[in-house]
Amino acid sequence: MASPKTEWSVGAFILMGFACALMLAFASTNSGDRLGGSTYRVVANFTNAGDLKARAPVKIAGVKVGEIESIMLDENFDAKVTLRISHAAGELPADTGAAIFTSGLLGERYIGLSPGGDPEPLKDGDEILLTQPAVVLEQLIGKFLFNADSGGGDDAAR
């Protein structure tokens, strides 16, 4: 039979393990990372949204300035992405560009904004016209394999 001191120590250790697991679960949901304050909405159309999801971050120079509100298919079969941008980020120029990036090799997708130099700012409901679609890793590998295969045949024939 174990002493009461040992039983209390084991119980405290198990409670600390549960507390750490609970803190990790809350931290991984990004619940404290929501936008605060006033926001405005802009729309961007992409020919390929990749694996982009609602509530994914919108960043400028790696700093989160907004999040994706919704992703829908428009009448031209493009992905119509509605972005919520925080007013705390300042006024973005009307010629701001948007591109879909991946955090790391297989990380989450996000939209990166590149502010332009237009003196006219983006307003609520405006559209970002300069967009770059997501790069799909499988398509890149396929292009590399087929181009490498066909390129090697030309060199061998010479």
Rosetta blueprint (number, residue, H / E / L):
1 M L
2 A L
3 S L
4 P H
5 K H
6 T H
7 E H
8 W H
9 S H
10 V H
11 G H
12 A H
13 F H
14 I H
15 L H
16 M H
17 G H
18 F H
19 A H
20 C H
21 A H
22 L H
23 M H
24 L H
25 A H
26 F H
27 A H
28 S H
29 T L
30 N L
31 S H
32 G H
33 D H
34 R L
35 L L
36 G L
37 G L
38 S L
39 T E
40 Y E
41 R E
42 V E
43 V E
44 A E
45 N E
46 F E
47 T L
48 N L
49 A L
50 G L
51 D L
52 L L
53 K L
54 A L
55 R L
56 A L
57 P E
58 V E
59 K E
60 I E
61 A L
62 G L
63 V E
64 K E
65 V E
66 G E
67 E E
68 I E
69 E E
70 S E
71 I E
72 M E
73 L E
74 D L
75 E L
76 N L
77 F L
78 D L
79 A E
80 K E
81 V E
82 T E
83 L E
84 R E
85 I E
86 S E
87 H H
88 A H
89 A H
90 G L
91 E L
92 L L
93 P E
94 A L
95 D L
96 T L
97 G E
98 A E
99 A E
100 I E
101 F E
102 T E
103 S L
104 G L
105 L L
106 L L
107 G L
108 E L
109 R E
110 Y E
111 I E
112 G E
113 L E
114 S E
115 P L
116 G L
117 G L
118 D L
119 P L
120 E L
121 P E
122 L L
123 K L
124 D L
125 G L
126 D L
127 E E
128 I E
129 L L
130 L E
131 T E
132 Q E
133 P L
134 A L
135 V L
136 V L
137 L H
138 E H
139 Q H
140 L H
141 I H
142 G H
143 K H
144 F H
145 L H
146 F H
147 N H
148 A H
149 D H
150 S H
151 G H
152 G H
153 G H
154 D H
155 D H
156 A H
157 A H
158 R L
